[in-house]
Amino acid sequence: MPRTLLLMRHAKSSWKQGDIPDHDRPLKRRGKRDARAVGRALQRLHLVPDLILTSTATRAHRTARRVAKELTPRPPIVEERRLYTGAPGDYLRAIQQLSSEVCTVLLVGHNPAISDLGTLIADHRVYLTTADVAEITLPVDQWPDYRVDRHAGHVVRVLHSKELRRPAKT
């Protein structure tokens, strides 16, 4: 059974408090709304992850929590420090260490690493703005089996937060 990787860049963060460390920056009001909208869209599309793997940065972890609140069943959230400072290879190693019980994972991280990872593993370029999600299927039965040089992932779709916040046309 192929694995589904949902790559998400954290929602819009606030730069209002200039003296706060980068790791601790909170979400803006828009980021909070966008994260909830992403959760509702994932639920509607039946893309509820078995696990959410997130950076330890406040903006990423809070994005993950807001997405999870919109999902049924609510997936567990695991923080991974290397997703804050890491490169695409660190993200890939985190994925390869996932349990076989996890069929779909939502990875919440930062640019440029999250977009670079998408481009590295997928069949075409991936660029994620804040709160965007790329759905990528990987042709492997187990996460540790995935190898960039042998298994091209397929980008099924990209959910753009900008489009999710627009009112539905009637």
C-alpha positions as CSV (number, residue, x, y, z in Angstrom):
1,M,0.0,0.0,0.0
2,P,1.6,3.4,-1.0
3,R,2.3,5.9,1.7
4,T,0.8,9.4,1.7
5,L,3.0,12.3,2.8
6,L,1.3,15.7,3.5
7,L,3.8,18.4,3.5
8,M,2.7,21.7,5.2
9,R,4.5,24.9,5.7
10,H,3.5,26.4,9.0
11,A,0.8,29.1,9.0
12,K,1.5,32.8,8.9
13,S,3.5,33.9,12.0
14,S,3.7,37.3,13.7
15,W,6.8,39.5,13.6
16,K,5.1,42.0,15.9
17,Q,7.3,41.4,18.9
18,G,10.8,42.0,17.4
19,D,12.6,41.0,20.6
20,I,11.2,37.4,20.6
21,P,13.5,34.6,19.4
22,D,12.6,33.2,16.0
23,H,11.8,29.7,17.5
24,D,9.1,31.3,19.7
25,R,7.3,33.4,17.2
26,P,3.5,32.9,17.5
27,L,0.8,32.7,14.8
28,K,-0.9,35.8,13.4
29,R,-4.7,35.8,13.5
30,R,-4.7,34.9,9.8
31,G,-2.4,32.0,10.5
32,K,-4.8,30.6,13.1
33,R,-7.7,30.9,10.7
34,D,-5.7,29.3,7.8
35,A,-4.6,26.4,9.9
36,R,-8.2,25.6,10.9
37,A,-9.3,25.9,7.3
38,V,-6.6,23.4,6.3
39,G,-7.8,21.0,8.9
40,R,-11.4,21.2,7.6
41,A,-10.2,20.7,4.0
42,L,-8.2,17.6,5.0
43,Q,-11.2,16.2,6.7
44,R,-13.5,17.0,3.8
45,L,-11.0,15.3,1.4
46,H,-10.6,12.2,3.7
47,L,-6.9,13.0,4.2
48,V,-6.9,12.6,7.9
49,P,-3.3,11.7,8.9
50,D,-2.4,8.9,11.3
51,L,0.2,11.2,12.7
52,I,1.3,14.8,12.6
53,L,5.1,15.3,12.8
54,T,5.9,19.0,13.5
55,S,8.8,21.3,14.1
56,T,9.3,22.4,17.7
57,A,8.9,26.1,16.7
58,T,5.9,27.7,18.3
59,R,4.4,28.7,14.9
60,A,4.7,25.2,13.5
61,H,3.5,23.4,16.6
62,R,0.5,25.7,17.0
63,T,-0.3,25.2,13.3
64,A,-0.3,21.4,13.8
65,R,-2.6,21.7,16.9
66,R,-5.1,23.9,15.0
67,V,-5.2,21.5,12.1
68,A,-5.6,18.5,14.4
69,K,-8.6,20.1,16.2
70,E,-10.5,20.0,12.9
71,L,-9.8,16.3,12.3
72,T,-11.7,13.2,13.3
73,P,-10.2,11.1,14.6
74,R,-7.7,13.6,16.0
75,P,-4.2,12.4,15.2
76,P,-1.3,12.4,17.7
77,I,1.2,15.2,17.3
78,V,4.9,14.5,17.7
79,E,7.5,17.3,17.8
80,E,10.8,16.8,16.1
81,R,13.6,19.3,16.8
82,R,15.5,18.7,13.5
83,L,12.5,19.9,11.6
84,Y,13.2,23.4,12.9
85,T,16.8,23.8,11.9
86,G,17.1,20.9,9.4
87,A,17.7,20.6,5.8
88,P,15.6,18.4,3.4
89,G,17.8,15.4,4.3
90,D,16.8,15.7,8.0
91,Y,13.2,15.9,7.0
92,L,13.6,12.8,4.9
93,R,15.3,10.9,7.7
94,A,12.4,11.7,10.0
95,I,10.0,10.3,7.5
96,Q,12.1,7.1,7.0
97,Q,11.9,6.5,10.7
98,L,8.1,6.4,10.9
99,S,6.3,3.3,12.1
100,S,4.7,0.9,9.6
101,E,1.3,1.7,11.2
102,V,1.5,5.2,9.9
103,C,0.0,5.2,6.3
104,T,-0.5,9.0,6.1
105,V,1.6,11.6,7.8
106,L,1.3,15.4,8.0
107,L,4.7,17.0,8.2
108,V,4.6,20.6,9.4
109,G,7.8,22.5,8.8
110,H,9.6,25.5,7.4
111,N,10.8,26.9,4.1
112,P,13.1,26.4,2.4
113,A,13.5,22.8,3.7
114,I,9.8,21.8,3.4
115,S,9.5,23.0,-0.2
116,D,12.9,21.6,-1.1
117,L,11.9,18.2,0.3
118,G,8.8,18.2,-1.8
119,T,10.8,19.0,-4.9
120,L,13.4,16.4,-4.0
121,I,11.0,13.5,-3.6
122,A,8.2,14.4,-6.1
123,D,7.7,14.2,-9.8
124,H,7.7,18.0,-10.1
125,R,8.7,21.2,-8.3
126,V,6.9,22.0,-5.0
127,Y,6.8,25.4,-3.5
128,L,4.7,26.0,-0.4
129,T,3.7,29.4,1.0
130,T,2.4,29.7,4.5
131,A,-0.3,27.1,5.4
132,D,-0.1,25.4,2.0
133,V,-0.2,21.6,1.9
134,A,1.2,19.3,-0.8
135,E,-0.3,15.7,-1.0
136,I,2.4,13.4,-2.2
137,T,2.0,9.6,-2.7
138,L,5.1,7.5,-2.3
139,P,5.3,4.1,-4.0
140,V,6.6,2.1,-1.0
141,D,4.9,-0.1,1.6
142,Q,7.1,1.0,4.5
143,W,8.6,4.4,5.2
144,P,12.1,3.1,5.7
145,D,12.1,1.6,2.2
146,Y,11.7,5.0,0.6
147,R,14.8,6.1,-1.5
148,V,14.9,9.3,-3.4
149,D,17.0,7.7,-6.2
150,R,14.5,4.9,-6.7
151,H,11.0,6.1,-5.9
152,A,9.6,9.3,-7.3
153,G,6.7,10.6,-5.3
154,H,3.6,11.8,-7.1
155,V,2.1,15.2,-6.3
156,V,-1.6,14.5,-6.2
157,R,-2.6,18.1,-5.3
158,V,-1.5,21.2,-3.5
159,L,-4.0,22.9,-1.2
160,H,-3.4,26.6,-1.2
161,S,-4.4,28.4,2.0
162,K,-5.2,31.5,0.0
163,E,-7.9,29.6,-1.9
164,L,-9.2,27.8,1.3
165,R,-10.0,31.2,2.9
166,R,-12.0,32.5,0.0
167,P,-15.8,32.2,0.5
168,A,-17.4,29.4,-1.6
169,K,-19.0,30.4,-4.9
170,T,-22.7,29.9,-5.0
